Amino acid sequence: MNTPQPGILLPVPPLARYLSFSLGDTTRIGECLRALSNLADGENMVVGFGQSLVSALNSNIPGLKSFPLITAPGLSIERAPEAAWVWLRGDDRGEILHRSRRITQALSPALQFEESMDAFTYAEGRDLSGYEDGTENPIGDEAIKSAIVGADQPQLAGSSFVAAQRWRHNFDRFESMPKAEQDNTIGRRQSDNEELDDAPESAHVKRTAQESFTPEAFVLRRSMPWAEGNAGGLMFVAFGASFYAFEAILNRMTGAEDGIVDALFKFTQPVSGAYFWCPALRDGKLDLTPLGL
């Protein structure tokens, strides 16, 4: 019986690293993915594969596609490397580094290492803006329903789809806002996380209220802050049984649905994004059979 990679459903760890890979020697993909499967436990290492890798294997994962080109005033989102994505979870930065090295070695030469980004838990689960992140996340059975492909799709049962974006915050711009404007941008008070009844329609909470879509658009967020030098932001990670919910929310945020742009864009911008399919586990290893391996 296939089971989800458990790290998807677990709380975010104290520390993490995200690895992205592009295609290399495509004749070696099979052997390198089998080597990766021996390393990946799905708990401390969550793995996803992108459309370019699936296409190189002449396979098909129903529902998987490339990240959409998104346009909005002043917004430019690049597609991140989409062959493979690895989310390393842990509490020791040195141990994560060494795991990162072993994974990169296992995937070479089939996949080319492109970039890594270290992330961390801040202030007991807050974004670097100081606001709580993931307040409306589904829990328990609802989290499984939202994030994991069900038995009605036997080929993919137990797997998940993930949208990964890197958001870069403009801290100077944010800190120049009066406190009331900050709260209205998010739609919650930073002090107690209470939602504002009189927040403007552009408030992030109102733009992304998951129950307000038809059908409802629940995703399981596992986002974490990142920092590099004096720059920082959010590694936005949303798992779903499909990409429907993520795309519905993003379309509304950018104003594509009703012309109202999410106020979040006042101080932060997504700079890259990619889609991946996260296989289920079988007998404790990544189930690669949907890829024809």
N, C-alpha and C positions, 0 to 999 in steps of 0.2 A: 504493500500500500504506500502510495506517495504522500509525503507530508511537506508542508511549507518550510522554507528556510526559516528556522526559529528566530533569527535576529530581526526579521521583519516585524514580528509581533511583540518583541521585547522592548522595554523602555530604552531611550537613547543612552549610550554609555558615557562615562566621564570624558573619554578621548576617542578620536576617530581619525581615519585617513581615507580619502577617496582617491582611487586610481582610475585613470582613463587610458584606453588603448585604441590604436588604429590598426588596420590590417597590415601585415607584413608578408611573409612567405605563406601564401594560402594553401600550398600543398602540404603544410605541416600542421594545419589547424586541428585535425583529429587527435594526433598524438599529444599536442600541447594542451588541449582541453581535457583530455584524460588525465594528464599530469596535474592540472589544476583541480580536477575533481578529487584527487587523492589528498589535496591540501585543504580544500574548502569544507568546513563543517556546517556552514549555513547559519551559525550562531555568532561566532567571532569574526566571520568573514561572509558577507552577503555578496553574491555574484549575479551580475546581469549581462546579457548579450544583446547587441544591437542589430539593426536591420542589415548593415553592411556585412557583418559576419554570417548571418543567416543566409543572405543571398550568395555569399561566397561558397557556402556548403550546398547550394542548390536546394535549400530547404524552405519551409514556409511555417511560420508561427502565426496563426490567425489572430489578427488584432494588432500585431507589431508593425510599426512604421517608423519613418524618420520624424524627428522633431519638426513641427510646423514652422514655417516662416511667419513671424508675428510682426505686425507693424502698428505703431501708434505714435502720436506726436512726440518727437525727441527720443524715441525708443529704438534701439538696435540690438537684437539678440543674435549672437552667433551660435551655430551648431557646434557643440562640443564633440570631441572624438567619440564615435558611436559604435565601435566594434565590440568593446567589452568595458565593463564598469565593475569595480570592486570596492565595497564599503568595509573597511577594516575597523573593528570595534574592540575597545580594550580600556585599560587604565594605566598602561605603562608605555610612554612614548618610545622608549628604546626598543621594547619588544615589538611594537607596531612597525617600527622602522625595519627590523630584521625580517618580519613577516612580509613586508612590502618587497624587500629584496628577493626573497624566495619566490614570491608570486611572479615578479617580473622575469626572473630566470626561467621559471617553469613555462611561461607563455612565449618566450623567445625561441625561435625566430618567427613563429606564426603571427604573433601580435607585437606591435611596436609600442613601447611605453611612451606616452605623450605628456601626461601631467599628473601631479598629485596635489592635494590640498588637505592640510591638517585642520581638524575641527575639534571643538571642545564644548562642554556644558558650562554655561555662564549663569551665575546667580540663581541656581536651582531651577533652570529651565527657561530662562528669559532670552529673548533676542538681545543683541547688543544695543538696541534702542532703549532697553530697559523694560519692555513690555513682555508679558508672558506669551509664550509661543505654544500653539497646539491646544488651546483651551477647549475647542469643540471637537477634539479627536474622538471618534467612536471607540468603544471599549468592549472587551469580551467577545461575545458572538457577533456583535455588530461590526467590530474591527475585522474579524475573519471574513464576514460577508462583504465588507467594503474592499478589502485588500487582496483576497485570495480567490483564484478561479475555482468555481465549484464543480461538483460531480456531473453537472449537465454538459460539461465540456471534457469528456474523459481523457482526451489526448493531452490536455493542459492542466488537469485537475491538480490542485496543490501548488501551482505556480503563481506568479504575480507579475504585474507590469509596474514599472517605476518611471516617474518623470523626475529628472534631476536638473536643477537650475542653480547657478551661482548668482546671488544678488550682492551688489556692492553698495554700501551705504555712504551717503554724504553726511558725515557726522557734523561738520560745521553748519550745514544747512539745517539739519535737524535741531541742533542746539540753539540756533538763532530763533526758532519758533517759540512763541509764548506757550506756556504749559497747556492752556486751553486748546490751542491749535494742535499741539501734539496729540492730546487726547481725542480731539475730533478727527484727526487724520486716521487714527486707529479705530476709533469708535468705542474705546474703553478707557476708564481712568487707570493710569499707571499705578496709582497709590493702592488701590484695592482690587483691580481687575474687573470692576463692575461695568457692564455694558451701559452706554449712554442712551437713554430713550430718545433724546432730542439730537442725536448725532446727525450730521448732514448725510444725504444719500450717497455722497462720494466716500464716506468712511469705509475703511477696509472691512470691518466686521459686516457692514450691510452689503457690500459688494460681493462678499464671499460666503454669505449665510447658506450653508450647504442644503438645508431643508427647503430653501426658497426656489430651487430649480425643479423642473418637471422633465424626467423623473429626478428625484433627489440626487445630489451630487456629493456623496461622501467619499473622502479619501482618507488614508491613514498617513498622517504626516510624521516624519522622522527627521526633521530638520535640525541642524546644529550650526552655531556660529563658526566663522572662520576669521583668521587674522594673519596678515602678512606685512611685516613692517608696521607702519601706522595705518594701513588700510584694513578694512574688515567688512563683514556683512554676514549673510546667511546662506548656507548650503541648503537650499530648499529641496526636500526629498519627499515625494508623495507616492505611496504604493496604492495600486488599485486593481480590481478584477478586470478592468479595461482602462483605456485612456479617456473614456467619456467624461467622467467627473472633472478631471484635471482640465480638460479643454473647455468645458462649459464654464468653469470658474475663471480661467484665464481670459476667455473671450469677453466675459462681463467686466473683468478688471481693466482691460484695455479699451473699453467703451464700444466694442464691436456689437454688443447686444442692444444697447439703448443710448449710446452717445455719452454716458457718464463715465469718466475715467477715474479709476481708483486713486484716492488721495495719497496712497502709499508712494506713488511715483514722484511725489514732491521731494522725497529725500533718499530714495533707493531705486536702483534699476537692475533688472536681470541682465547679465552680460553674456551668459551662455546657457544652453539647454540641450538635453538629449533624452531619448527614450530607450528603455531597455526591457527585456523580458527576463525574469528571474526564475530559473527552473526549479521544480520541486526536488526534494531529496528522495532517494530510494536506497534503502539499506545504508543510510548514513552518508551517501555520496550524491553529488549532483546527478540528476537523471537527464542524461544527454540524448535519450532515444527520440524525443521530438525533433532533434536536429539531424536525425539519421545516423547517429554515432552509437 
